[in-house]
Amino acid sequence: MFWLAYKAAARPTGLGVLQARNDATEEDVWRNAVSSGDYSTNPNSSKSKPYGDYVFGRMLKLGLDLSMRDCVGTPQDTPRHDYQTWSYEYPTYAALLQAAIDSLQGGQPCT
């Protein structure tokens, strides 16, 4: 989900240009998100609840709950275009999650 959101965000926002890196790989994006690589402090409360605020300069504002077996918990609100530019391509967390599932060619979202 972080990788798809990163790609859909398409370009750095604001001062994110200082951390921009257009050659980032999927693993780079994951590592940056879970370690808060664009910030000196880590807002992630645990490894099971990763949060990517800015990832290589792209504003994701994406938090997940991976603490449930075989499930991915997502926020209950609706993504905002001004904070989550990836939401132009994936207008809901469910759409982003389904795209991630489809990219893995298997599995089902939690209901």
Steps between C-alpha positions, in 0.01 A plus 500: 500500500783741581664430164178557304427817697855622440476441126154661481620807693725556196701799622641660812291758684626824656833464675481130416714589198794493742445128566379406152645189345347385175703179477357349821409133490206333669727388783646851537149643534402242765820559698452879484137477609557272800810685617364850435802556279402853403487607866734501796237346729297186444122542549439128446364352821602144409612285208144373470366853446720663236434858401648678202462877523740620232688231312787629288322834488162369392217569743332165574348547846429127501469290813422129518425251774672168431442353846208281393563159349445501123348848510601856425332768707456838336378835632125559509512846345504586130838588346541870420645612167685788666681270746499167320562574135497127428122520558447644153582151370364305798209702646454272804719285722299203378593583139868526596482173694325322213762626255773365729323163522455493123870580452583191705255295292324336789355545844192683622447816706361471851129560539 
